């Protein structure tokens, strides 16, 4: 059920969906992912997904796949990967610190956090990257937790029209 002051992002006619704060902006990127930002641009979420082919039993699990992604990136220095199963979803994430120039404050260097997140249900896989300033953790971390909590992946049974989504229906 949709919480107060939230929007529901519906990708691929319902095969990927999650709630995010109402005030945040959404921008599809031509490179194939979506960008979501808070109004002050202090927090950035990037989301991409793909249809998975049938995976053989020996295929790497989500934690191993996330490790492969991190090993290819500059963020490979993360200490550990956390993974859990939630119903039909398998989730894995890693969190890491870094310093970044804050363009909104004249380029001063600030402490930041990044999170890489991978989820799959055997048919779809979602990759999310999330970035926020350490001093915004009090609101940025709960926003992230709500996004992850509300993440749902479909099974290929697409909605005929996005307006058919449960969140857009009148309560009975």
Secondary structure, 3 states (H helix, E strand, C coil): CCCCCEEEEEEHHHCEEEEEECCCEEEEECCCEEEEECCCCCEEEEEEEEECCCCCCCCCCHHHHHHHHHHCCHHHHCCCCEEEEECCEEEEEEEEEEEEEEHHHCCEEEEEEEEEEEEECCCEEEEEEEEEEHHHHHHHHHHHHHHHHHCEECCCCCCCCHHHCHHHCCCC
